């Protein structure tokens, strides 16, 4: 009899312990283990996404409720809109982060899309842009640009993967389709180092080099246009070869190429041409106004 009483007491205690978390969940005290999320009268399944109220972020339904990306949304008076279509080389289109990179001040304006989205729209100030898409969790740094390859129809015989400059007027609209997931090579950065950047000029020192950070390239060459510019070719300046860069390191797929700056060199623009082993090529963005500096050694912040 005593043993039965003890067993009954244990069962009651277990029931009380189990009852509390179950009722807490039913009453909405915690969302741990939740199977859906609610938003504006609609129920969303786990991992299902929706557009955030700001228009440029995305929220995903998780066991602890909504989790949203935190992109800064910036659009001032007189801003225009860059929009276009998206794709991906698979049966499904994953969520993508679409960005417009301002070629004047390097400001970036982005929008996060939901899985399956085939279009985007980014508010941005007037200016010239490169537009690219990337995958949110891709650590490789792969970017799919709106490029000459896209404009060529994504055909195998099209070898030029140079990003296309997108011009956006105040209060205007522009179209860009960042779908070049097929490019083997990619430029991340072209610079002069060490240098002192002031008044839109890259002032270099006697020991400076052209430095190129890229991916998937087998050859990098540098070209320049004359300084001062030729008035007869102001809109279409001629570019002459500077030389072929050397691959000095490659770590986690990021290549570093360098070429010493020739003594007394000066140019209005410097650009790099990268070639991949399969014959594909692309041109980098321009490095504006490169000139020597009188100081014998670098003593300022490297740009």
N, C-alpha and C positions, 0 to 999 in steps of 0.2 A: 504493500500500500504506500509505504513511504517512497519507494522507488518510482512508482507511477506519479506521485505528486511532484517529485523532482523533475521528471521528464516533461510533465505538463507545464511547469514553470519555465523551463528552457524554451519550449515551443512558443510560449507567450512573449518572452523576451525577444526572440528572433523576429516575430511578427511585428513588434513595435519598431525594431531597428529598420526593417525593410519598409515599413509604412511611411516613415518620415520623408526620405528622398523621393518616393513615388508621389506623395501628395504635394511636395514642394514643386516638382516638375509640372503636375497637373495645374497648380495654381499660378504657374508662370514665374516662380521665384528664381529659377536658373534655366539656361538654355542648353546646358551641357547634354549632348546626346540628341539634340533636336533633329528631326528629319525634314524640316522645311522652314522657310522664312517668309514673313509677310511684308508686303510693301504696296501701299495705295490700293488695298482691297484685293490684291492678287497673291496667291501662294506660289512660292518658288521652291523647287527641289534642291537638295544638297548639290553644290558645285555649279548650280545654274547662275548665270550672270544677268545683270541689268545695267543700264546706263545711269550714272549718278546724276543728281539734280543739276550739277554745274555744267554738264554737257561734254566734259573732256575726260572724266574719270569713269571707272567701272567698279561695280560692287559685286562680290561673289557670296553666295549663301554657304555658310559653314556650320558646323555643329554648335559653334558659339554665337551664331547670328551673322550679321552682315560684316564683311571685311572689304574695304574700299581702297583703291590705289590713291596716291596723294600727289598727283601732278599739279603744278601751279598753273592756274588758268589766267592768262594775261591777254587782254584785248582792250586797247584804249580807243579813244575817239578817232574816227577816220580809218580804223582798221578794215581790211578786206577779209576775204575768205578764200582759202585754198581747199579744194575738194577733189575727189576722184574715186576710183574703184580699186579694190584690193583683190588679191588672189594668193594662192599658195600651191606648190607642186605636190599636192596630195588630194585625196578624196574629200577631206574636210578642211575648212579654213580656220586656223587657230586664232585665238585672241592676239591682236597685234598692237604695238605702240607705234603710231604714225607721227613723225616729227618733221617740221619745216625748219631748216637751219639757215638763219640769215647770214649771207655771205659778206656783209659789211661789218657787223659787230659780234657775230657768232652767237647771238641770242637764239634759243631754241624754243619753238612752240609746238606742243604735242597734244595728241588725243589718244586715249586708250580705247580700243574697240573690244567688243564682246566676241566670243567664238561664233563663227558663222557669218559675221558681218562682211559685207561685200563693198561697203562705201564708208567714207569718213568726211569730215568737214572741220577745218582748223581756222579759227580767227587769228589774224596776224597783222602787224603794221605793214605799210607799203615797203617794198624792197625787193631784192633778188634772193631766191632761196634754192637750196637743194632739198628735195623731199624724199624721205626714206621710211621704210617700215622695218621693225625688228620684233623678235619674239621676247616676251617679258622675262622669261626665265632662261634665255639662251646666254650662256657664259662665253660663247665664242666671239661675241661682238659682231656677228653677221648682220649686214644691213642690205635691204633690197631697195634700191633707188628707182626713181623714175629716170630712166636712162635712154641712151640712143638705141640700145638693144630693145627696149620696150617699144619705142617709136618705130623700130624696124619690123615690129610684128612678132617678137619673141621667136624668130626663126633661127635654126641651127647655123645657117650661113652668115648670120649677122654677128660680127666679131667685136664691134665697138660697144663697150659697157660704160662709157663716160656718163656721169650724171648730167641731167638736163637742167639748165638754169630756168627757174620759174619766176617771171616778173609779175609782181602784185602791185596794182595801183591803189591809191587811197580810196576807200569805200568800194573797191572793185572786187572782182572774182577771178580766180585762176584755176586751171585744171592740172593735176599731176596724178599719175597712176604708178605708185611705187611697187612694181611687181617683178623687178629683176632679181629673183632668188637664184638665178642660174649663173651669175658672175662668179668666176673662180677667184679673181683678184679684187682687192679693195684698198683704197687709200684712207688712212686714218688721220694723218697729219703731215704737212710739209712745212718746214721751218728753217731758220738760220740760227745756229747756236754756237757760242753765246752771241747775243745781240742786245741792243738797247732799242726798244720800240717806242718811238715818240713821233707825234705829228704824222701818223700814218706811214712812217718810214722805218724799215728794219735796218738799223745801223750796225754793221758787223765789224769784228776785230780781225787783226792779221791771222789769228789762229782759228777763225770760225770755219764751220763746215755747214753745207746743206744737209739737213737731217730729214729723212723720210721714214715714217712709220706706216707699214702696209701689211697686207695679208695675201698669201697665195700668188706672189709674183716671182718670176724667174729672172727679170731684168728691169732695171729702173734707169731712165735717162732724164736729164734735166735740160730745159730750154729757157731762153730769156728773150725779152723784147728790149730794144735800145732805150737808153736814157741819155739825154732828154728825148721825148717821143718825137717821131717824124710827123709833122703836120699833115703830110700827104697820106699817111696811113694811120690816122688817129683812131678810126673805128675798126680797123683790121690790121694791127701792127704785125710786122714780120717777126717770127721767132727763130732764133739760131741756137744750135746745140752748145751746151756748156760742157757736157761730158757724161760718162756713164758712172753711176754710183756703185759702191761696193757694199755687199751684204756683210754687216759686221756682227749681227746677232739675230737669233730667232728663238723666242721663248713663248710657249703657249700659243703658237701660231702667229704671234705678232713679230714681224720682221723689222729690223732697223737697218736702213741703208744710209750711207754717208758719202759726200763728195766735198773735198776742200774747196772753199771759195777762192777763185783765182785772184791774185794780187791786183788791187785797183778796180775790181769788178763793180759794175753798177748796172742796174736794169730797172725798167718800169714794172715789169712782171716777170716772175719766175714760175714755171709750172713743170710738173713731172709727168712722164709717160711710163706707164707700167705695162709689161707684157707677161702673159702667163705661158706655161709650156704648151698649151693647146692652141696658141696663136691668138687668143683673145687679148684685147688691150683696152686701156682707159687712160684718160687724162685727169690730173688732179685739179683742184681749184687753184686759183692764182695766188701767189705770194706777192703782195704789192710793194713796189719801191724798195729796192735793196741797194744800199750805198755804204761805202767805207766810213769809218769813224776815225778821228785823229788820235784818240786815246790808244796807247800801246797795249793795254790789257783790259780785260773785262772787269768792271767794278760795279755793275748794276744787275738788277734782276734779269735773268734769262727769260726771253719770251719764246 
